């Protein structure tokens, strides 16, 4: 299918394709992004299409023929998308705006050249135009806070944040940067003879998923079936990163955490803790965190993203932010759409 290209303005134009250019993954691997580049890989596109029925489109901003920005967007349109709740979420949003579906993306655009405000503005305009062309509304995505002014006026935006750890520092510095409460929790877990291991095969992942489902029921966290985890193992792990760490005490799983990513950056997903661990105040989650940090450092990775935190936390968000901040990372704020 022929790419859709915008008319050049001061040498800047945008191309939209339904198939990735041959150099797509390589450019994403070597590009820069303040969030996970994983969300713009062909593996992510295949995962989201196979799991949820989203159709990928590959968007590139050029300047004088040189690629500057790249972004993987996803078309979410009934009846192709899967899952009752998922279908309702996108259909209701679209119908209230007189559209047939949603156009979404995950993470910020990936920078592969000298990017400025005009390049982000061109990308925003192209995404809006692509939505109108396909009769879709832009409902979800992230954008650099530094370029928030370039975001479309049609988008509903707000600020969100995350905590990021520099994994390239020596382990001694990583440990010293942690708050004393984190170091104390790790020592307590070790003295309680809690152990942490990495899931080594698909059978172990299936067993861990059953544990995660039980934990999720305790705090009403929605799970999407084992095929969700399997898609990460089969689709993301071969050319990227997907690892799961399990804490055990007296031969029993008490906590778990997965990380995923691409290139030199990884992020957390799916943190779980058993009722027993919570009640007995076992520090398995803390030992898992420290284990994951050391593992990432040993792999030569650059950054571990600890996931979203509320810039103005209230209620349970206060505790979530405090737990993530105690690991000594850097606070990063970004613009989120939707």
TORMAR-964810 format. One record per residue: residue number from 0; residue in one letter; chain; x, y, z negated of N, C-alpha, C in turn. Coordinates in steps of 0.2 Angstrom, whole numbers, plus 5000, padded with zeros to 4 digits. Example, Ala and Ser with C-alpha at 12.3 -4.5 7.8 and 13.67 -1.06 7.14 Angstrom:
<kolnus>
resi,resn,chain,n_px,n_py,n_pz,ca_px,ca_py,ca_pz,c_px,c_py,c_pz
0,A,A,5066,4972,4961,5062,4978,4961,5066,4984,4961
1,S,A,5064,4989,4965,5068,4995,4964,5064,5000,4961
</kolnus>
This chain:
<kolnus>
resi,resn,chain,n_px,n_py,n_pz,ca_px,ca_py,ca_pz,c_px,c_py,c_pz
0,X,A,5004,4994,5000,5000,5000,5000,5004,5006,5000
1,X,A,5003,5011,5004,5007,5017,5005,5006,5021,4999
2,X,A,5012,5024,4996,5012,5028,4990,5008,5035,4991
3,X,A,5005,5037,4986,5001,5044,4986,5006,5049,4984
4,X,A,5008,5054,4988,5013,5059,4987,5010,5066,4987
5,X,A,5011,5070,4982,5009,5077,4981,5013,5081,4986
6,X,A,5010,5087,4988,5014,5092,4992,5020,5095,4988
7,X,A,5026,5095,4991,5031,5098,4987,5030,5105,4985
8,X,A,5032,5107,4979,5032,5114,4976,5039,5115,4973
9,X,A,5042,5120,4976,5049,5121,4974,5054,5115,4974
10,X,A,5052,5110,4978,5056,5104,4979,5054,5099,4974
11,X,A,5049,5100,4970,5046,5095,4966,5040,5092,4969
12,X,A,5039,5085,4969,5033,5081,4971,5033,5075,4967
13,X,A,5027,5072,4967,5025,5066,4963,5023,5061,4967
14,X,A,5025,5055,4967,5023,5049,4970,5020,5044,4965
15,X,A,5014,5041,4968,5010,5036,4964,5009,5030,4968
16,X,A,5011,5024,4965,5011,5018,4968,5008,5013,4964
17,X,A,5005,5008,4967,5002,5002,4964,5007,4996,4963
18,X,A,5012,4997,4966,5018,4992,4966,5024,4996,4963
19,X,A,5028,4993,4959,5034,4996,4957,5040,4997,4962
20,X,A,5043,5003,4962,5049,5003,4967,5054,4998,4965
21,X,A,5058,4996,4969,5063,4990,4968,5068,4992,4962
22,X,A,5069,4999,4961,5074,5001,4955,5070,5003,4949
23,X,A,5064,5001,4948,5060,5004,4943,5063,5002,4936
24,X,A,5063,4995,4935,5066,4993,4928,5073,4995,4926
25,X,A,5077,4995,4931,5084,4997,4930,5084,5005,4928
26,X,A,5080,5009,4931,5080,5016,4930,5077,5017,4923
27,X,A,5072,5013,4921,5069,5013,4914,5074,5011,4909
28,X,A,5078,5006,4910,5083,5003,4906,5088,5009,4904
29,X,A,5090,5013,4909,5095,5018,4908,5092,5025,4907
30,X,A,5086,5025,4907,5083,5032,4906,5082,5033,4898
31,X,A,5080,5039,4897,5080,5041,4890,5072,5043,4888
32,X,A,5071,5041,4882,5064,5043,4880,5064,5043,4872
33,X,A,5060,5047,4869,5060,5048,4862,5056,5042,4859
34,X,A,5053,5038,4863,5049,5033,4860,5051,5027,4864
35,X,A,5047,5021,4864,5049,5015,4867,5049,5015,4875
36,X,A,5054,5014,4878,5054,5013,4885,5050,5007,4888
37,X,A,5049,5002,4883,5046,4996,4884,5039,4997,4888
38,X,A,5036,5002,4886,5029,5004,4888,5029,5006,4895
39,X,A,5035,5006,4899,5035,5008,4906,5038,5003,4910
40,X,A,5039,4997,4907,5042,4992,4911,5037,4988,4915
41,X,A,5039,4984,4920,5035,4980,4924,5032,4974,4919
42,X,A,5036,4972,4914,5034,4967,4910,5028,4969,4906
43,X,A,5028,4976,4904,5022,4978,4900,5016,4979,4905
44,X,A,5017,4981,4911,5012,4981,4916,5009,4974,4917
45,X,A,5013,4969,4918,5010,4962,4919,5006,4960,4912
46,X,A,5009,4961,4907,5006,4959,4900,4999,4962,4900
47,X,A,4998,4969,4901,4992,4972,4900,4987,4970,4905
48,X,A,4989,4969,4911,4985,4966,4916,4982,4959,4915
49,X,A,4987,4955,4913,4985,4948,4911,4981,4948,4905
50,X,A,4982,4952,4900,4979,4951,4893,4972,4955,4893
51,X,A,4972,4961,4896,4966,4965,4896,4963,4967,4902
52,X,A,4966,4965,4908,4963,4967,4914,4965,4974,4917
53,X,A,4970,4978,4913,4971,4985,4915,4975,4984,4922
54,X,A,4974,4989,4926,4978,4989,4933,4983,4994,4932
55,X,A,4990,4992,4934,4995,4997,4933,4996,5002,4939
56,X,A,4998,5008,4938,5000,5012,4943,5007,5015,4941
57,X,A,5012,5016,4945,5019,5018,4944,5020,5025,4947
58,X,A,5021,5030,4942,5021,5037,4944,5029,5039,4943
59,X,A,5031,5043,4948,5038,5046,4948,5038,5053,4950
60,X,A,5041,5057,4946,5042,5064,4948,5049,5065,4951
61,X,A,5049,5068,4957,5055,5069,4961,5057,5076,4961
62,X,A,5063,5078,4962,5065,5085,4963,5071,5084,4969
63,X,A,5069,5087,4975,5074,5087,4980,5076,5079,4982
64,X,A,5071,5075,4981,5072,5068,4983,5075,5064,4977
65,X,A,5077,5067,4971,5080,5063,4966,5074,5062,4961
66,X,A,5074,5055,4958,5069,5054,4953,5071,5057,4946
67,X,A,5066,5060,4943,5067,5064,4937,5063,5061,4931
68,X,A,5057,5060,4932,5053,5057,4927,5049,5051,4929
69,X,A,5048,5046,4925,5044,5040,4927,5039,5038,4922
70,X,A,5033,5036,4924,5028,5034,4919,5024,5028,4922
71,X,A,5022,5023,4917,5018,5018,4919,5011,5020,4916
72,X,A,5006,5021,4921,4999,5022,4919,4995,5016,4920
73,X,A,4989,5016,4916,4985,5010,4917,4978,5012,4918
74,X,A,4975,5009,4923,4968,5010,4925,4963,5005,4921
75,X,A,4959,5008,4917,4954,5004,4913,4947,5005,4915
76,X,A,4945,5000,4919,4938,5001,4922,4934,4995,4922
77,X,A,4928,4996,4919,4923,4990,4919,4921,4988,4926
78,X,A,4921,4982,4928,4920,4976,4924,4927,4972,4924
79,X,A,4932,4975,4926,4939,4971,4926,4942,4971,4920
80,X,A,4941,4975,4915,4944,4975,4909,4941,4969,4904
81,X,A,4945,4966,4900,4943,4961,4896,4941,4963,4889
82,X,A,4937,4959,4885,4936,4960,4878,4930,4965,4877
83,X,A,4925,4963,4873,4919,4966,4872,4920,4973,4869
84,X,A,4924,4974,4864,4926,4980,4860,4930,4984,4865
85,X,A,4935,4981,4869,4939,4985,4873,4935,4988,4879
86,X,A,4930,4984,4882,4926,4987,4887,4921,4992,4884
87,X,A,4918,4992,4878,4914,4997,4876,4918,5003,4874
88,X,A,4924,5003,4872,4928,5008,4870,4929,5013,4876
89,X,A,4931,5010,4882,4933,5013,4888,4927,5016,4892
90,X,A,4922,5011,4892,4916,5013,4895,4912,5019,4892
91,X,A,4911,5019,4886,4908,5024,4882,4911,5031,4883
92,X,A,4918,5031,4883,4922,5037,4884,4921,5040,4891
93,X,A,4921,5035,4896,4920,5037,4903,4913,5039,4904
94,X,A,4908,5036,4902,4901,5038,4904,4899,5045,4901
95,X,A,4902,5046,4895,4901,5053,4892,4904,5058,4896
96,X,A,4909,5057,4900,4912,5062,4904,4910,5061,4911
97,X,A,4905,5057,4913,4903,5056,4920,4908,5052,4924
98,X,A,4912,5048,4921,4917,5044,4925,4916,5037,4924
99,X,A,4920,5033,4928,4919,5026,4929,4924,5022,4925
100,X,A,4929,5025,4921,4934,5022,4917,4939,5027,4915
101,X,A,4944,5024,4912,4949,5028,4909,4956,5027,4912
102,X,A,4960,5032,4912,4967,5032,4914,4971,5033,4907
103,X,A,4976,5028,4906,4979,5029,4899,4987,5027,4900
104,X,A,4991,5028,4896,4998,5026,4895,5000,5026,4888
105,X,A,5006,5022,4887,5008,5022,4880,5015,5025,4880
106,X,A,5017,5028,4875,5023,5031,4874,5024,5038,4879
107,X,A,5030,5041,4878,5031,5047,4882,5034,5045,4889
108,X,A,5034,5050,4894,5037,5048,4900,5044,5047,4899
109,X,A,5047,5043,4904,5054,5041,4903,5058,5046,4908
110,X,A,5063,5049,4905,5068,5054,4908,5073,5051,4912
111,X,A,5074,5051,4918,5079,5048,4922,5084,5053,4926
112,X,A,5082,5059,4925,5086,5065,4928,5086,5071,4924
113,X,A,5087,5077,4927,5087,5083,4923,5080,5086,4923
114,X,A,5077,5084,4917,5069,5086,4917,5068,5093,4913
115,X,A,5064,5097,4916,5062,5103,4913,5054,5104,4913
116,X,A,5052,5109,4911,5045,5111,4910,5041,5110,4916
117,X,A,5044,5112,4922,5041,5111,4928,5039,5104,4930
118,X,A,5044,5100,4928,5043,5093,4930,5038,5089,4926
119,X,A,5037,5091,4920,5032,5088,4915,5025,5091,4918
120,X,A,5025,5098,4920,5019,5101,4922,5016,5097,4928
121,X,A,5021,5096,4933,5019,5092,4939,5017,5085,4938
122,X,A,5020,5082,4933,5017,5075,4931,5010,5076,4928
123,X,A,5009,5080,4924,5002,5081,4921,4997,5082,4926
124,X,A,4999,5087,4931,4994,5088,4936,4993,5082,4940
125,X,A,4998,5078,4942,4997,5072,4946,4993,5067,4942
126,X,A,4994,5066,4936,4990,5062,4932,4982,5064,4932
127,X,A,4981,5070,4931,4974,5073,4931,4971,5072,4938
128,X,A,4975,5073,4944,4972,5072,4950,4971,5065,4952
129,X,A,4976,5060,4949,4975,5053,4950,4968,5051,4947
130,X,A,4967,5053,4941,4961,5052,4937,4955,5054,4941
131,X,A,4955,5060,4944,4949,5062,4948,4948,5058,4954
132,X,A,4954,5057,4957,4954,5053,4964,4951,5046,4963
133,X,A,4952,5043,4957,4949,5036,4955,4943,5037,4951
134,X,A,4940,5043,4950,4934,5044,4946,4936,5041,4938
135,X,A,4941,5043,4936,4943,5041,4929,4945,5047,4925
136,X,A,4944,5046,4918,4946,5052,4914,4952,5050,4910
137,X,A,4957,5054,4909,4963,5053,4905,4961,5053,4897
138,X,A,4962,5047,4894,4960,5047,4887,4965,5045,4882
139,X,A,4971,5043,4884,4976,5041,4879,4983,5041,4882
140,X,A,4988,5043,4878,4995,5044,4880,4999,5048,4875
141,X,A,5005,5048,4876,5009,5052,4872,5013,5057,4877
142,X,A,5015,5063,4874,5019,5068,4877,5024,5071,4873
143,X,A,5030,5073,4875,5035,5077,4871,5032,5083,4868
144,X,A,5033,5084,4861,5030,5090,4858,5034,5096,4861
145,X,A,5040,5095,4863,5044,5101,4866,5041,5103,4872
146,X,A,5037,5099,4876,5034,5101,4882,5026,5101,4882
147,X,A,5024,5102,4876,5017,5102,4875,5013,5107,4879
148,X,A,5016,5113,4880,5013,5118,4884,5012,5116,4892
149,X,A,5015,5110,4894,5014,5108,4901,5008,5103,4901
150,X,A,5006,5101,4895,5000,5096,4895,4994,5099,4899
151,X,A,4990,5095,4902,4984,5097,4905,4979,5100,4900
152,X,A,4976,5105,4902,4970,5108,4897,4964,5104,4897
153,X,A,4964,5099,4901,4958,5094,4901,4959,5089,4896
154,X,A,4965,5088,4893,4967,5083,4888,4966,5085,4881
155,X,A,4963,5081,4877,4962,5082,4870,4969,5080,4866
156,X,A,4972,5085,4864,4979,5083,4861,4979,5085,4853
157,X,A,4984,5081,4850,4985,5083,4843,4992,5080,4841
158,X,A,4995,5082,4836,5001,5080,4834,5001,5073,4830
159,X,A,5006,5069,4831,5007,5063,4827,5015,5063,4826
160,X,A,5017,5058,4822,5024,5057,4821,5026,5050,4820
161,X,A,5033,5049,4819,5036,5043,4818,5042,5044,4814
162,X,A,5045,5038,4811,5052,5038,4808,5056,5034,4812
163,X,A,5062,5036,4814,5067,5033,4818,5073,5032,4814
164,X,A,5076,5026,4815,5083,5024,4812,5088,5024,4817
165,X,A,5094,5027,4816,5099,5026,4820,5103,5020,4818
166,X,A,5103,5015,4823,5106,5008,4821,5113,5008,4823
167,X,A,5116,5013,4826,5123,5013,4828,5127,5015,4822
168,X,A,5125,5017,4817,5129,5019,4811,5131,5012,4808
169,X,A,5137,5012,4804,5139,5007,4801,5134,5004,4796
170,X,A,5134,4998,4794,5129,4995,4789,5130,4999,4782
171,X,A,5136,5000,4781,5137,5004,4774,5133,5010,4774
172,X,A,5133,5014,4780,5130,5020,4780,5122,5019,4780
173,X,A,5120,5014,4784,5113,5013,4784,5110,5011,4777
174,X,A,5114,5007,4773,5112,5006,4766,5112,5012,4762
175,X,A,5117,5016,4763,5118,5022,4759,5113,5027,4760
176,X,A,5110,5027,4766,5105,5032,4768,5098,5031,4766
177,X,A,5097,5024,4764,5091,5022,4761,5090,5025,4754
178,X,A,5084,5027,4752,5082,5029,4746,5084,5023,4741
179,X,A,5085,5025,4734,5087,5020,4729,5081,5015,4728
180,X,A,5075,5018,4729,5069,5013,4729,5069,5007,4734
181,X,A,5072,5009,4740,5073,5004,4745,5078,4999,4743
182,X,A,5084,5001,4741,5089,4997,4739,5087,4993,4733
183,X,A,5084,4995,4728,5082,4992,4723,5077,4986,4725
184,X,A,5072,4988,4729,5067,4982,4731,5071,4977,4735
185,X,A,5076,4978,4739,5080,4973,4742,5083,4969,4737
186,X,A,5087,4972,4732,5090,4968,4727,5085,4963,4723
187,X,A,5079,4966,4722,5074,4962,4718,5072,4956,4722
188,X,A,5071,4957,4729,5069,4952,4733,5074,4946,4733
189,X,A,5080,4948,4733,5086,4943,4734,5086,4940,4727
190,X,A,5085,4943,4721,5086,4940,4715,5080,4935,4714
191,X,A,5074,4937,4717,5068,4932,4716,5069,4926,4721
192,X,A,5074,4926,4725,5076,4920,4729,5071,4920,4735
193,X,A,5069,4926,4737,5065,4927,4744,5070,4926,4749
194,X,A,5068,4922,4754,5073,4922,4760,5069,4924,4767
195,X,A,5073,4926,4772,5070,4929,4778,5073,4925,4784
196,X,A,5069,4923,4788,5071,4919,4794,5068,4922,4800
197,X,A,5071,4921,4806,5068,4923,4813,5064,4917,4816
198,X,A,5059,4919,4819,5055,4914,4822,5059,4911,4828
199,X,A,5060,4905,4829,5065,4902,4834,5061,4899,4840
200,X,A,5055,4897,4840,5052,4894,4845,5044,4896,4845
201,X,A,5041,4894,4851,5034,4895,4852,5030,4892,4846
202,X,A,5032,4886,4844,5028,4882,4839,5028,4886,4832
203,X,A,5034,4889,4831,5035,4893,4825,5031,4899,4825
204,X,A,5030,4902,4831,5026,4908,4832,5019,4906,4831
205,X,A,5017,4901,4834,5010,4899,4833,5008,4898,4825
206,X,A,5013,4895,4821,5012,4894,4814,5011,4901,4811
207,X,A,5016,4905,4813,5016,4912,4810,5010,4916,4812
208,X,A,5007,4915,4818,5001,4918,4819,4995,4916,4815
209,X,A,4995,4910,4813,4989,4908,4809,4990,4911,4802
210,X,A,4996,4912,4800,4997,4916,4793,4995,4923,4794
211,X,A,4997,4926,4800,4995,4933,4801,4988,4934,4801
212,X,A,4984,4929,4804,4977,4930,4804,4974,4930,4797
213,X,A,4976,4926,4793,4974,4925,4786,4975,4932,4782
214,X,A,4981,4935,4783,4983,4941,4780,4979,4947,4783
215,X,A,4977,4947,4789,4973,4952,4792,4966,4953,4790
216,X,A,4964,4947,4788,4957,4947,4785,4956,4951,4778
217,X,A,4962,4951,4775,4962,4954,4768,4961,4962,4769
218,X,A,4964,4965,4774,4963,4972,4775,4959,4974,4782
219,X,A,4955,4969,4784,4951,4970,4790,4955,4973,4796
220,X,A,4960,4970,4797,4964,4971,4803,4962,4967,4809
221,X,A,4961,4970,4815,4959,4966,4820,4964,4962,4824
222,X,A,4963,4956,4825,4968,4952,4829,4965,4950,4836
223,X,A,4970,4949,4841,4967,4948,4848,4968,4941,4850
224,X,A,4970,4936,4846,4971,4930,4848,4978,4928,4849
225,X,A,4980,4922,4849,4987,4920,4850,4990,4922,4856
226,X,A,4985,4922,4861,4988,4924,4868,4991,4931,4868
227,X,A,4989,4935,4863,4993,4942,4862,5000,4941,4861
228,X,A,5001,4937,4856,5008,4935,4854,5012,4931,4859
229,X,A,5008,4927,4862,5012,4922,4867,5014,4927,4873
230,X,A,5010,4932,4875,5011,4936,4880,5018,4940,4879
231,X,A,5019,4942,4873,5025,4945,4871,5031,4940,4871
232,X,A,5030,4934,4869,5035,4929,4869,5037,4927,4876
233,X,A,5032,4926,4880,5034,4924,4887,5035,4930,4892
234,X,A,5032,4936,4891,5033,4941,4896,5038,4946,4894
235,X,A,5039,4948,4887,5043,4953,4885,5050,4951,4883
236,X,A,5050,4945,4880,5056,4943,4877,5062,4941,4882
237,X,A,5060,4938,4888,5066,4936,4892,5070,4942,4895
238,X,A,5067,4948,4896,5071,4953,4898,5072,4959,4894
239,X,A,5068,4958,4888,5068,4964,4883,5069,4961,4876
240,X,A,5065,4964,4871,5066,4962,4864,5059,4960,4861
241,X,A,5059,4954,4858,5053,4952,4854,5055,4947,4849
242,X,A,5055,4949,4843,5058,4945,4838,5053,4946,4832
243,X,A,5052,4940,4828,5047,4940,4822,5051,4937,4816
244,X,A,5051,4941,4811,5054,4939,4805,5049,4937,4799
245,X,A,5051,4932,4796,5046,4929,4791,5050,4929,4784
246,X,A,5046,4931,4779,5049,4931,4772,5045,4925,4769
247,X,A,5049,4921,4765,5046,4915,4762,5049,4915,4755
248,X,A,5044,4912,4750,5046,4911,4743,5043,4905,4741
249,X,A,5047,4901,4738,5045,4894,4736,5042,4890,4742
250,X,A,5045,4891,4748,5043,4887,4753,5036,4889,4757
251,X,A,5034,4895,4755,5028,4898,4757,5029,4905,4760
252,X,A,5026,4906,4766,5026,4912,4770,5022,4917,4765
253,X,A,5026,4923,4764,5023,4928,4760,5022,4935,4764
254,X,A,5026,4936,4769,5026,4942,4773,5029,4941,4780
255,X,A,5028,4945,4785,5030,4945,4791,5030,4951,4795
256,X,A,5035,4952,4800,5035,4958,4804,5038,4956,4811
257,X,A,5036,4959,4816,5039,4958,4823,5042,4965,4825
258,X,A,5046,4964,4829,5049,4970,4833,5049,4969,4840
259,X,A,5048,4974,4844,5049,4973,4852,5052,4979,4855
260,X,A,5054,4979,4861,5057,4984,4864,5060,4982,4871
261,X,A,5064,4987,4873,5068,4986,4880,5074,4991,4880
262,X,A,5079,4988,4883,5085,4993,4883,5088,4993,4876
263,X,A,5090,4999,4874,5093,5000,4867,5088,5002,4862
264,X,A,5082,5002,4863,5077,5004,4857,5072,4999,4856
265,X,A,5070,4998,4850,5065,4993,4847,5060,4997,4843
266,X,A,5055,4994,4842,5050,4997,4837,5046,4991,4833
267,X,A,5043,4993,4828,5039,4988,4824,5032,4987,4826
268,X,A,5030,4981,4825,5023,4980,4826,5021,4974,4821
269,X,A,5014,4974,4819,5011,4969,4816,5015,4967,4809
270,X,A,5014,4971,4804,5017,4970,4798,5011,4966,4794
271,X,A,5013,4961,4790,5008,4957,4787,5011,4955,4780
272,X,A,5006,4954,4775,5008,4952,4768,5003,4948,4765
273,X,A,5004,4943,4762,4999,4938,4759,4996,4941,4753
274,X,A,4991,4938,4751,4987,4940,4745,4992,4939,4739
275,X,A,4995,4933,4739,4999,4931,4733,5005,4936,4733
276,X,A,5008,4938,4738,5014,4943,4738,5012,4950,4736
277,X,A,5006,4952,4738,5003,4958,4735,5002,4958,4728
278,X,A,4998,4953,4726,4996,4952,4719,5002,4951,4714
279,X,A,5007,4947,4716,5013,4946,4712,5019,4951,4713
280,X,A,5017,4956,4717,5022,4962,4719,5029,4959,4721
281,X,A,5029,4954,4726,5035,4951,4728,5037,4956,4734
282,X,A,5044,4957,4734,5047,4962,4739,5049,4959,4746
283,X,A,5045,4954,4748,5047,4951,4755,5047,4956,4760
284,X,A,5042,4961,4761,5042,4966,4766,5048,4970,4766
285,X,A,5051,4972,4760,5057,4976,4760,5063,4972,4762
286,X,A,5064,4966,4760,5069,4962,4763,5069,4960,4770
287,X,A,5063,4960,4773,5062,4959,4780,5064,4965,4784
288,X,A,5062,4971,4781,5064,4977,4784,5072,4978,4785
289,X,A,5075,4976,4779,5083,4977,4779,5086,4972,4784
290,X,A,5083,4966,4784,5085,4961,4788,5085,4963,4796
291,X,A,5079,4966,4797,5078,4968,4804,5082,4974,4806
292,X,A,5084,4978,4801,5088,4984,4803,5095,4981,4804
293,X,A,5098,4976,4800,5104,4973,4801,5105,4969,4808
294,X,A,5099,4966,4809,5099,4962,4816,5099,4967,4822
295,X,A,5096,4972,4821,5096,4977,4827,5103,4980,4828
296,X,A,5106,4982,4822,5113,4984,4822,5118,4979,4825
297,X,A,5117,4973,4823,5121,4968,4826,5120,4967,4834
298,X,A,5114,4968,4836,5113,4967,4843,5116,4973,4847
299,X,A,5118,4978,4844,5121,4984,4847,5115,4989,4849
300,X,A,5109,4989,4846,5104,4993,4848,5105,5000,4845
301,X,A,5101,5005,4848,5102,5012,4846,5098,5014,4841
302,X,A,5091,5012,4842,5086,5015,4837,5081,5010,4836
303,X,A,5078,5010,4829,5072,5007,4827,5067,5011,4825
304,X,A,5062,5011,4829,5056,5016,4828,5051,5012,4823
305,X,A,5050,5015,4817,5046,5012,4812,5038,5013,4813
306,X,A,5036,5016,4818,5029,5017,4820,5026,5023,4817
307,X,A,5020,5024,4819,5017,5031,4817,5016,5032,4810
308,X,A,5017,5039,4809,5015,5042,4802,5011,5048,4803
309,X,A,5007,5050,4798,5003,5056,4799,5007,5062,4797
310,X,A,5007,5067,4801,5011,5073,4799,5008,5076,4793
311,X,A,5001,5075,4792,4998,5078,4786,4994,5073,4782
312,X,A,4998,5068,4779,4995,5062,4776,4990,5063,4770
313,X,A,4985,5059,4770,4980,5059,4765,4978,5052,4763
314,X,A,4976,5051,4757,4974,5044,4755,4979,5039,4756
315,X,A,4978,5033,4760,4982,5028,4761,4988,5030,4765
316,X,A,4987,5035,4770,4992,5037,4774,4998,5040,4770
317,X,A,4997,5042,4764,5003,5045,4760,5008,5039,4758
318,X,A,5005,5033,4756,5009,5028,4754,5013,5025,4760
319,X,A,5009,5025,4766,5012,5022,4772,5018,5026,4774
320,X,A,5018,5033,4774,5023,5037,4776,5029,5037,4770
321,X,A,5027,5036,4764,5033,5036,4759,5037,5029,4760
322,X,A,5033,5024,4762,5037,5017,4763,5041,5018,4769
323,X,A,5039,5021,4774,5043,5022,4780,5049,5027,4779
324,X,A,5048,5032,4775,5053,5037,4774,5059,5034,4770
325,X,A,5057,5030,4766,5063,5027,4761,5068,5024,4764
326,X,A,5068,5022,4771,5073,5018,4774,5078,5023,4777
327,X,A,5077,5029,4776,5083,5034,4778,5083,5036,4785
328,X,A,5077,5036,4789,5077,5038,4796,5075,5045,4797
329,X,A,5075,5047,4803,5074,5054,4805,5066,5055,4807
330,X,A,5063,5060,4805,5056,5062,4806,5056,5064,4813
331,X,A,5051,5062,4818,5050,5064,4824,5043,5065,4826
332,X,A,5041,5071,4828,5034,5073,4829,5033,5073,4837
333,X,A,5027,5071,4839,5026,5071,4846,5018,5073,4847
334,X,A,5017,5074,4853,5010,5076,4855,5006,5069,4857
335,X,A,5000,5068,4855,4997,5062,4857,4990,5064,4860
336,X,A,4988,5061,4865,4982,5062,4869,4976,5058,4867
337,X,A,4970,5061,4866,4964,5056,4864,4962,5057,4857
</kolnus>
